[in-house]
């Protein structure tokens, strides 16, 4: 915290208190203490007529220090600081710029007047961490906007711009010019000249726009659907409505109690864990990314065109290369219609959409990649096909070009071996649809150069995506774990559970979709093809037998109207199909598997424990750098419930000793070879520690990314 500073100067009788705590001016304990100290001194100084609070750097204050939420509260609490600011006997003005979010907006609301610059974002996004505004936001905001608007802002958590803040009355003055401090001083002098006195929101009434009980219940239900497993949505409704029906201090005390309940809840702890997991440290801090001006994407199918869309909307110049003229035209058409569709929905302006479409050019020959700084291959998932492309690129591309493969399972080193420059090859595993899904697994091969890895990561950030560095093995992190999860799904099908029962159990656990519905959506033939590329395919006649059986029967999923489920023409709603049950039951009989009734608890337990065990194995092998990386991958790429924090955080919450006991129990009851406990899980359970503690120890020791031997 040595970088945190709060300075006070006096200019013509105005005490200017400037908060500086890079990078976002978070209201950490040292900041709160110094802020309170300066406010008290300024309020007691007879030479001071008004107080102006501002931020230094890019922001006013972008929130609290989230790291403090996992420790006992430290005095002075923000709530106490804000009550003292509000009680000042001199006008207190907040000068907002950049962002005033969470505790930053609560600080501004405790001030008597608020001014802000264009480009400002204000909001109370605490719900995104499973929290509610705990320092008066639920009480002061309704006194400006009314209950309905305040509920909308707090339950949604999305910031609003300066113009909207001015319209709602959150801002009293919109400032002109680039010098926010000077403009705010001028506004403060104007207030003093007009004889403005302190104006405390706690002393104002709340607009009589309290929604009826049915509306409040609907608001709460919508918020709970958006954030399942969280206490915050219902508590926000309770606290905001209390602003209209209870004395200020009583309602404020309620909001403090509810905030603490949320802070200590598993759901909020999970979301706070993911907040940091989704901001991974660079694998090699000294590595410098190469400049990327032009990018070639090889393959104009759904994945290739999706990657091109993401790149173009991020401002990149893209050449989409596809040798088949019809396929190229179709790919360019997807680019155009998708970007135009985003403009029609208001997600991008019409001029920006036109510019993005213009950034994508088509080409029919690999020679068009000759001048590209980065090439991303997105052709069919077969080793021979990919090696052929990389062999050709090796003879076409510049020596300093980065060559990336979008493979989801195949060996990066084997692909790189098709070139004379394996150090230039990296994996960039995008998730489908690539223009929507945020996650990219950035796969480090045995010889991948640090600068090449840094370039791939910098490109994912430029696209607004989350890049997680992983090691090289079949399926990397996400898909290797998916195969363990899927293994249990497949065995459960043979043992007597229906596709619908399995999917329902895992949805009830919180998964976005069940594994069988996901398979139908993706296309069962894709996994079928991938499994046939595996050289380490398990020698087990049960292995993915149900899925293979359906593909061999022509049931490929939604695209054929039949997969694990039946689909009516033009509909995506799955319908149970007795034919599937009969096919699987007959296959189970052929394999000598006795079928039985299987409950939801066993379904969830086997699938989730298989995930955890495989994740522990990946950590032990160094394929995954941290448990937090695994959690970020599974919550962003596979629909694992965010309120559980990811599979490894969920394992910690269960207790690793208990997890190990369950896995050993499954090993005794089912196939022992499927349930060999990962050595790292055994080690951590024996020592009574957690995956999170292992991450902390390794981070403190400065452990970098590991390469696979």
ZAMARGU-4260 file (C-alpha; in steps of 0.2 Angstrom, whole numbers, plus 5000, padded with zeros to 4 digits):
<rodrens>
0) 5000/5000/5000 | 5015/5011/4999 | 5009/5019/4983 | 4992/5025/4991 | 4992/5043/4995
5) 4979/5056/5000 | 4985/5074/4999 | 4977/5090/5005 | 4980/5107/4998 | 4971/5123/5000
10) 4967/5135/4986 | 4958/5151/4990 | 4949/5144/5005 | 4945/5128/4997 | 4953/5112/5004
15) 4957/5100/4989 | 4958/5082/4995 | 4966/5071/4981 | 4965/5052/4981 | 4979/5043/4973
20) 4980/5024/4974 | 4985/5017/4957 | 4978/5009/4947 | 4960/5013/4951 | 4961/5023/4967
25) 4953/5009/4977 | 4947/5014/4994 | 4959/5003/5004 | 4961/5005/5023 | 4976/5017/5021
30) 4966/5028/5009 | 4951/5028/5020 | 4961/5033/5035 | 4970/5047/5027 | 4954/5053/5019
35) 4945/5054/5036 | 4960/5063/5043 | 4960/5076/5030 | 4941/5079/5030 | 4942/5081/5049
40) 4956/5094/5048 | 4948/5103/5034 | 4931/5104/5043 | 4939/5111/5058 | 4950/5124/5049
45) 4942/5141/5050 | 4952/5146/5035 | 4943/5133/5024 | 4926/5137/5017 | 4923/5121/5006
50) 4930/5104/5003 | 4933/5097/4986 | 4937/5078/4984 | 4944/5072/4968 | 4954/5058/4961
55) 4972/5058/4953 | 4975/5048/4937 | 4962/5039/4926 | 4948/5038/4939 | 4939/5047/4953
60) 4937/5030/4963 | 4933/5014/4955 | 4928/5005/4970 | 4933/4996/4986 | 4949/4986/4988
65) 4941/4969/4985 | 4956/4960/4993 | 4950/4966/5010 | 4933/4957/5009 | 4942/4941/5013
70) 4949/4947/5029 | 4941/4955/5045 | 4935/4973/5042 | 4948/4986/5046 | 4944/5003/5054
75) 4940/5016/5048 | 4925/5007/5039 | 4920/5016/5023 | 4903/5018/5030 | 4910/5028/5045
80) 4920/5039/5034 | 4906/5043/5023 | 4894/5047/5038 | 4908/5060/5044 | 4909/5068/5026
85) 4891/5069/5025 | 4890/5078/5043 | 4903/5091/5038 | 4898/5109/5042 | 4905/5116/5026
90) 4900/5111/5008 | 4908/5096/5002 | 4910/5093/4983 | 4915/5078/4973 | 4924/5080/4957
95) 4921/5064/4947 | 4930/5059/4931 | 4934/5042/4923 | 4924/5031/4934 | 4915/5032/4951
100) 4910/5014/4954 | 4904/5005/4970 | 4912/5013/4985 | 4917/5027/4973 | 4899/5032/4969
105) 4895/5029/4988 | 4908/5042/4992 | 4901/5054/4979 | 4884/5052/4986 | 4890/5056/5004
110) 4896/5073/4997 | 4884/5087/4997 | 4887/5091/4978 | 4893/5082/4963 | 4901/5087/4947
115) 4908/5076/4933 | 4917/5076/4917 | 4911/5069/4900 | 4916/5051/4898 | 4912/5047/4916
120) 4905/5031/4921 | 4895/5029/4937 | 4887/5014/4945 | 4885/5002/4959 | 4891/4985/4952
125) 4892/4976/4968 | 4880/4963/4963 | 4892/4956/4951 | 4902/4951/4966 | 4887/4944/4975
130) 4887/4959/4986 | 4876/4975/4989 | 4882/4992/4991 | 4886/4992/5010 | 4890/5010/5013
135) 4874/5019/5010 | 4872/5017/4991 | 4855/5008/4994 | 4849/5023/5005 | 4856/5038/4996
140) 4854/5034/4978 | 4835/5031/4980 | 4834/5049/4988 | 4840/5056/4971 | 4833/5044/4958
145) 4818/5036/4967 | 4816/5018/4972 | 4812/5011/4954 | 4827/5019/4946 | 4839/5015/4960
150) 4833/4996/4960 | 4836/4995/4942 | 4854/5002/4943 | 4859/4992/4958 | 4851/4975/4953
155) 4858/4977/4935 | 4875/4983/4941 | 4879/4991/4924 | 4886/5009/4925 | 4878/5024/4916
160) 4887/5038/4907 | 4889/5056/4913 | 4874/5062/4903 | 4862/5049/4911 | 4869/5054/4928
165) 4865/5072/4925 | 4848/5068/4919 | 4844/5057/4935 | 4851/5071/4946 | 4866/5060/4952
170) 4877/5074/4945 | 4873/5092/4948 | 4885/5099/4935 | 4893/5092/4919 | 4911/5100/4918
175) 4918/5107/4902 | 4936/5105/4897 | 4950/5093/4900 | 4956/5100/4917 | 4943/5092/4929
180) 4951/5099/4945 | 4951/5117/4938 | 4933/5116/4932 | 4928/5108/4949 | 4936/5122/4958
185) 4927/5135/4948 | 4910/5126/4951 | 4914/5125/4970 | 4918/5144/4970 | 4902/5147/4961
190) 4892/5137/4975 | 4901/5147/4988 | 4896/5164/4979 | 4878/5158/4979 | 4879/5154/4998
195) 4876/5136/4995 | 4876/5126/5012 | 4879/5108/5015 | 4865/5097/5007 | 4864/5080/5015
200) 4855/5066/5006 | 4850/5058/5022 | 4839/5073/5026 | 4829/5071/5010 | 4814/5061/5007
205) 4812/5047/4995 | 4801/5049/4980 | 4784/5040/4982 | 4787/5028/4968 | 4788/5012/4978
210) 4783/4997/4967 | 4770/4985/4972 | 4773/4968/4980 | 4771/4959/4963 | 4783/4971/4954
215) 4796/4969/4968 | 4795/4950/4967 | 4797/4950/4948 | 4812/4962/4950 | 4820/4950/4963
220) 4816/4935/4952 | 4824/4942/4937 | 4840/4947/4947 | 4841/4930/4955 | 4839/4922/4938
225) 4854/4932/4932 | 4864/4928/4948 | 4858/4911/4954 | 4864/4905/4971 | 4866/4923/4978
230) 4859/4932/4993 | 4862/4949/4986 | 4847/4951/4974 | 4833/4949/4987 | 4843/4959/5000
235) 4845/4973/4987 | 4826/4974/4985 | 4824/4974/5004 | 4837/4987/5007 | 4831/4999/4993
240) 4813/4998/4998 | 4818/5001/5016 | 4825/5018/5011 | 4807/5023/5008 | 4799/5015/5023
245) 4812/5017/5037 | 4822/5031/5046 | 4839/5033/5037 | 4850/5026/5051 | 4839/5011/5054
250) 4839/5007/5035 | 4857/5010/5034 | 4860/4998/5048 | 4850/4985/5039 | 4860/4987/5023
255) 4876/4985/5033 | 4870/4968/5041 | 4865/4962/5024 | 4881/4967/5016 | 4891/4957/5029
260) 4879/4942/5026 | 4883/4943/5008 | 4901/4945/5011 | 4902/4930/5021 | 4892/4919/5009
265) 4899/4906/4998 | 4891/4914/4982 | 4900/4930/4985 | 4917/4922/4990 | 4916/4912/4973
270) 4913/4927/4963 | 4927/4937/4972 | 4938/4922/4968 | 4934/4923/4950 | 4937/4941/4949
275) 4955/4938/4953 | 4956/4922/4943 | 4950/4931/4927 | 4965/4943/4929 | 4979/4931/4928
280) 4997/4936/4930 | 5008/4936/4914 | 5017/4919/4912 | 5034/4928/4909 | 5034/4946/4915
285) 5049/4951/4904 | 5042/4944/4888 | 5038/4958/4875 | 5024/4955/4863 | 5028/4958/4844
290) 5018/4971/4835 | 5003/4965/4826 | 4996/4975/4812 | 4989/4962/4800 | 4982/4945/4804
295) 4977/4931/4792 | 4964/4918/4797 | 4965/4901/4788 | 4948/4893/4786 | 4932/4902/4783
300) 4920/4890/4792 | 4910/4894/4807 | 4926/4895/4818 | 4936/4905/4806 | 4923/4918/4802
305) 4919/4920/4821 | 4938/4923/4824 | 4938/4936/4810 | 4923/4945/4817 | 4931/4946/4834
310) 4947/4953/4826 | 4939/4965/4815 | 4927/4973/4828 | 4943/4975/4839 | 4951/4986/4825
315) 4962/4973/4817 | 4965/4971/4798 | 4960/4953/4793 | 4963/4942/4778 | 4951/4927/4778
320) 4959/4913/4768 | 4949/4899/4761 | 4953/4889/4745 | 4935/4885/4741 | 4927/4900/4733
325) 4909/4895/4739 | 4915/4893/4757 | 4925/4909/4756 | 4910/4918/4750 | 4899/4910/4764
330) 4912/4915/4777 | 4913/4933/4772 | 4894/4933/4772 | 4894/4927/4790 | 4906/4941/4794
335) 4895/4954/4786 | 4878/4948/4792 | 4884/4945/4810 | 4892/4962/4812 | 4877/4971/4804
340) 4866/4961/4816 | 4876/4968/4831 | 4873/4986/4824 | 4854/4982/4822 | 4854/4977/4840
345) 4863/4993/4846 | 4879/4984/4851 | 4890/4993/4839 | 4887/5009/4829 | 4883/5008/4811
350) 4899/5018/4806 | 4909/5006/4817 | 4900/4991/4809 | 4904/4997/4792 | 4922/5000/4796
355) 4924/4983/4804 | 4917/4974/4789 | 4929/4984/4778 | 4943/4977/4788 | 4940/4959/4782
360) 4946/4954/4765 | 4945/4937/4757 | 4958/4927/4748 | 4959/4910/4740 | 4977/4906/4742
365) 4989/4904/4757 | 5001/4916/4748 | 4990/4930/4755 | 4997/4926/4772 | 5014/4931/4767
370) 5014/4949/4775 | 5004/4944/4790 | 5011/4947/4808 | 5000/4934/4815 | 4992/4919/4806
375) 4978/4909/4815 | 4974/4892/4807 | 4956/4887/4810 | 4954/4872/4798 | 4947/4854/4801
380) 4952/4846/4817 | 4963/4833/4810 | 4982/4832/4813 | 4986/4828/4795 | 4976/4843/4788
385) 4984/4855/4801 | 5001/4849/4798 | 4999/4851/4779 | 4993/4869/4782 | 5008/4873/4794
390) 5020/4865/4782 | 5014/4877/4768 | 5014/4892/4780 | 5032/4889/4784 | 5037/4892/4766
395) 5025/4907/4764 | 5026/4918/4780 | 5039/4930/4786 | 5052/4924/4798 | 5045/4934/4812
400) 5027/4929/4810 | 5018/4921/4824 | 5009/4905/4818 | 4994/4900/4829 | 4983/4885/4828
405) 4965/4884/4834 | 4966/4866/4838 | 4955/4861/4853 | 4963/4844/4857 | 4978/4840/4846
410) 4997/4840/4850 | 5004/4858/4847 | 5022/4851/4846 | 5017/4839/4833 | 5009/4853/4823
415) 5025/4864/4826 | 5036/4850/4820 | 5029/4852/4802 | 5038/4869/4802 | 5056/4874/4803
420) 5052/4886/4816 | 5043/4878/4831 | 5047/4892/4842 | 5035/4903/4832 | 5020/4891/4834
425) 5007/4893/4848 | 4990/4887/4851 | 4975/4899/4852 | 4960/4888/4856 | 4945/4899/4854
430) 4928/4893/4860 | 4913/4892/4848 | 4905/4904/4843 | 4922/4913/4843 | 4914/4930/4841
435) 4904/4928/4857 | 4913/4917/4869 | 4926/4926/4879 | 4938/4912/4883 | 4954/4908/4873
440) 4966/4894/4879 | 4983/4900/4874 | 4993/4884/4872 | 5012/4884/4876 | 5021/4871/4866
445) 5038/4864/4871 | 5048/4876/4860 | 5036/4891/4860 | 5046/4907/4862 | 5041/4919/4876
450) 5038/4933/4864 | 5027/4922/4854 | 5016/4918/4869 | 5015/4936/4874 | 5009/4941/4856
455) 4995/4928/4857 | 4990/4934/4874 | 4991/4953/4869 | 4980/4948/4854 | 4967/4940/4865
460) 4967/4955/4876 | 4965/4967/4861 | 4950/4956/4856 | 4942/4959/4873 | 4944/4941/4877
465) 4951/4931/4892 | 4967/4922/4888 | 4973/4908/4899 | 4990/4900/4897 | 4990/4881/4897
470) 5002/4867/4893 | 5002/4855/4879 | 4992/4838/4881 | 4977/4830/4873 | 4963/4843/4876
475) 4974/4855/4885 | 4965/4860/4901 | 4947/4863/4897 | 4944/4848/4885 | 4954/4836/4894
480) 4943/4839/4910 | 4928/4838/4898 | 4932/4821/4893 | 4933/4815/4912 | 4916/4824/4915
485) 4909/4816/4899 | 4916/4799/4903 | 4905/4798/4919 | 4890/4805/4909 | 4893/4791/4896
490) 4894/4777/4909 | 4879/4783/4918 | 4869/4782/4902 | 4875/4764/4900 | 4871/4760/4918
495) 4853/4766/4917 | 4852/4785/4919 | 4842/4794/4904 | 4850/4809/4895 | 4836/4820/4902
500) 4839/4814/4920 | 4858/4817/4919 | 4855/4834/4911 | 4842/4839/4924 | 4854/4834/4939
505) 4868/4844/4932 | 4857/4860/4928 | 4851/4859/4946 | 4869/4859/4952 | 4870/4875/4942
510) 4878/4870/4925 | 4872/4881/4911 | 4867/4865/4901 | 4868/4847/4903 | 4881/4837/4894
515) 4869/4828/4882 | 4860/4844/4877 | 4878/4852/4874 | 4883/4837/4863 | 4867/4839/4853
520) 4871/4857/4851 | 4889/4855/4846 | 4886/4840/4834 | 4890/4823/4840 | 4900/4819/4825
525) 4913/4832/4830 | 4918/4823/4846 | 4917/4806/4837 | 4930/4813/4824 | 4941/4819/4838
530) 4941/4803/4848 | 4947/4794/4832 | 4962/4806/4832 | 4967/4801/4849 | 4982/4790/4850
535) 4980/4787/4869 | 4962/4782/4868 | 4957/4771/4883 | 4956/4752/4879 | 4938/4751/4886
540) 4923/4745/4876 | 4912/4757/4887 | 4922/4772/4882 | 4910/4785/4874 | 4900/4770/4868
545) 4883/4779/4869 | 4889/4794/4859 | 4897/4783/4846 | 4882/4773/4845 | 4871/4788/4841
550) 4883/4794/4828 | 4884/4777/4819 | 4865/4778/4819 | 4865/4795/4810 | 4859/4804/4825
555) 4871/4819/4825 | 4862/4831/4836 | 4851/4847/4832 | 4858/4848/4814 | 4850/4831/4810
560) 4835/4834/4821 | 4840/4818/4831 | 4854/4815/4844 | 4852/4811/4862 | 4835/4820/4860
565) 4823/4823/4846 | 4820/4840/4839 | 4805/4846/4830 | 4808/4855/4813 | 4815/4873/4816
570) 4815/4870/4835 | 4829/4868/4847 | 4819/4862/4862 | 4825/4844/4866 | 4812/4831/4867
575) 4815/4814/4875 | 4816/4800/4862 | 4812/4782/4867 | 4823/4776/4853 | 4838/4782/4861
580) 4834/4773/4877 | 4831/4757/4868 | 4848/4759/4858 | 4858/4762/4874 | 4849/4748/4884
585) 4853/4736/4870 | 4871/4741/4870 | 4872/4740/4889 | 4865/4722/4888 | 4878/4718/4874
590) 4892/4724/4885 | 4885/4715/4900 | 4881/4730/4910 | 4867/4728/4923 | 4856/4744/4922
595) 4848/4752/4938 | 4839/4767/4944 | 4852/4781/4947 | 4848/4796/4958 | 4853/4815/4955
600) 4865/4815/4969 | 4875/4801/4961 | 4874/4809/4944 | 4881/4825/4950 | 4894/4818/4962
605) 4902/4807/4949 | 4902/4820/4935 | 4909/4834/4946 | 4921/4823/4956 | 4928/4817/4939
610) 4931/4835/4934 | 4940/4839/4951 | 4951/4824/4950 | 4956/4828/4932 | 4960/4846/4937
615) 4971/4840/4951 | 4980/4829/4939 | 4983/4844/4927 | 4989/4854/4941 | 5001/4841/4946
620) 5008/4839/4929 | 5010/4857/4926 | 4998/4858/4912 | 4988/4870/4922 | 4997/4884/4930
625) 4985/4887/4945 | 4968/4881/4951 | 4962/4898/4948 | 4966/4896/4929 | 4956/4880/4929
630) 4941/4889/4937 | 4942/4903/4925 | 4942/4891/4910 | 4928/4881/4916 | 4917/4896/4921
635) 4920/4905/4905 | 4921/4891/4893 | 4910/4877/4899 | 4896/4884/4909 | 4901/4879/4927
640) 4891/4889/4939 | 4900/4905/4944 | 4891/4905/4961 | 4902/4889/4965 | 4918/4898/4959
645) 4924/4884/4947 | 4928/4866/4950 | 4943/4868/4960 | 4936/4882/4971 | 4921/4871/4974
650) 4932/4856/4979 | 4940/4868/4992 | 4923/4873/4999 | 4919/4854/5001 | 4935/4850/5009
655) 4949/4841/5000 | 4949/4827/5012 | 4930/4824/5009 | 4933/4825/4990 | 4947/4812/4991
660) 4936/4800/5002 | 4922/4801/4989 | 4934/4798/4974 | 4941/4783/4983 | 4923/4777/4987
665) 4919/4778/4968 | 4935/4768/4964 | 4929/4754/4976 | 4911/4754/4969 | 4915/4757/4950
670) 4930/4754/4939 | 4946/4758/4949 | 4956/4764/4934 | 4943/4778/4931 | 4945/4784/4949
675) 4963/4784/4953 | 4965/4799/4964 | 4977/4812/4957 | 4993/4812/4967 | 4992/4831/4970
680) 4974/4829/4978 | 4981/4815/4989 | 4995/4826/4995 | 4985/4842/4998 | 4971/4832/5007
685) 4985/4824/5018 | 4992/4841/5023 | 4975/4848/5026 | 4977/4862/5014 | 4968/4868/4998
690) 4971/4872/4980 | 4969/4890/4984 | 4982/4890/4997 | 4994/4880/4985 | 4991/4894/4972
695) 4995/4908/4985 | 5011/4899/4990 | 5017/4897/4972 | 5013/4915/4968 | 5022/4921/4984
700) 5037/4910/4978 | 5037/4918/4961 | 5033/4902/4952 | 5031/4905/4933 | 5022/4895/4920
705) 5028/4877/4919 | 5033/4868/4903 | 5028/4850/4901 | 5043/4839/4900
</rodrens>
